[in-house]
Amino acid sequence: MNILITGGVGFIGSNTAINFSKKNQNRITLVDNFSRANVDKNAEFLKKNYPGIKIIKSDVGNLKNYKKDLNKSDVVIHLAGQTAVTTSVSNPAIDFNSNLKSGFLLLNEIRKSNPQAIFIYSSTNKVYGDVPSPTRTQLSSGFDETTPLNFISPYGCSKGAFDAYALDYHRIYGLKTVVFRQSCIYGKRQFGVEDQGWVAHFSKQFLFRKPITIFGSGRQIRDLLYVEDLIEAYELAIKNINKISGQAFNIGGGPKNAYNLITVIKQLEKVYGHKVKIIYKKQRPGDQDFYVSNNKKLKDKLHWQAKTDFKAGIKELINWQKDNL
Ligand SMILES: NC(=O)c1ccc[n+]([C@@H]2O[C@H](COP(=O)([O-])OP(=O)(O)OC[C@H]3O[C@@H](n4cnc5c(N)ncnc54)[C@H](O)[C@@H]3O)[C@@H](O)[C@H]2O)c1
């Protein structure tokens, strides 16, 4: 298969590229504008260890730079985008251009020139906004896809609007689109910063014995999913595209891998054997108090489930960080 991955040198993108390039007969092309700090390190790693992967440095919106490769693609995995809620609040135009405008140009080009391609989009749990009073079922089993959409923050709006376009391009034009509403993903090759990728950021702070700033009480609950489990869902979606085109799936670690920020810090204290200073600041706009994915639809349709327990996954991340100081 010819697989084109946008945002391909980013965290999820580089892991996805490695995974698919190990499988026979896949030809992988990555499109990335290298806007995320440090992703050039992922690109260097890929060039050295996976020379068969083609890397095109381009904004997703500049179709001319990769149109030929796009039109040859059997699968497009669209991961490129501005990923931080905070950046979307301070610079909504960058967020809009990156997440909505560039994505639209890509999807519309596929409609015109390669409508048989499978299109997978990495959406986000943020499309459900903050649910202030979760029901008992939501608290015990997580949020499913019937949860009302409620876009909060420019990031929520740009990701949510493109999520809607991806689903609608199946309804209206018959494109083979699938949307994954991803919860917190963590793992190797993640350059977490205070604004995004918090598990990797917390772990890095422990590694360098630096303080961690918590915005809010630290009791915000999230379900954590190891990146390889996410990629397995992408693979299953590709294999079963005729069953699931035009559908959205929530995906995360689920109730078994739901942690609050303080318990993640306690886990890191155990693994690293030391503490770091914690600084508390006001909760940030758009930050959900409780979000856990209900993965039932994905389990029912694709027999997918999260395999990596957080305690095992975090060790993989830490080992990678230690090896790549
Ligand atoms: N990591 C998570 O926990 C998580 C959760 C929910 C959704 N997502 C979504 O998954 C996708 C991948 O996230 P990630 O964690 O790998 O982030 P990442 O920042 O590591 O990867 C995104 C990549 O896209 C590139 N990029 C940004 N804007 C671009 C543009 N306009 N054109 C071309 N390249 C561009 C960046 O340089 C980066 O390499 C994003 O769309 C994000 O919104 C991630």
The ligand as a Gaussian input file, in Angstrom:
#p B3LYP/6-31G(d) Opt

LIG

0 1
 N       -1.020000      13.364000      21.455000
 C       -2.240000      13.386000      21.925000
 O       -2.477000      13.134000      23.104000
 C       -3.417000      13.722000      20.998000
 C       -4.710000      13.648000      21.517000
 C       -5.794000      13.956000      20.678000
 C       -5.566000      14.318000      19.364000
 N       -4.299000      14.392000      18.888000
 C       -4.108000      14.774000      17.491000
 O       -3.221000      13.865000      16.878000
 C       -2.434000      14.535000      15.880000
 C       -0.963000      14.230000      16.099000
 O       -0.600000      14.691000      17.389000
 P        0.853000      14.478000      17.994000
 O        0.697000      14.271000      19.447000
 O        1.627000      13.504000      17.195000
 O        1.446000      15.945000      17.804000
 P        2.829000      16.435000      17.182000
 O        2.878000      17.900000      17.393000
 O        3.960000      15.620000      17.697000
 O        2.626000      16.099000      15.632000
 C        1.973000      16.959000      14.754000
 C        2.912000      17.209000      13.589000
 O        2.248000      18.021000      12.629000
 C        3.173000      18.975000      12.119000
 N        2.366000      20.097000      11.630000
 C        1.649000      21.003000      12.354000
 N        0.948000      21.816000      11.525000
 C        1.235000      21.413000      10.257000
 C        0.832000      21.839000       8.979000
 N       -0.037000      22.852000       8.832000
 N        1.331000      21.200000       7.891000
 C        2.200000      20.174000       8.029000
 N        2.623000      19.713000       9.224000
 C        2.135000      20.324000      10.322000
 C        4.100000      19.306000      13.267000
 O        5.352000      19.775000      12.848000
 C        4.195000      17.942000      13.977000
 O        5.322000      17.218000      13.518000
 C       -2.802000      16.020000      15.983000
 O       -3.694000      16.318000      14.971000
 C       -3.474000      16.141000      17.342000
 O       -4.431000      17.159000      17.372000
 C       -3.221000      14.107000      19.675000

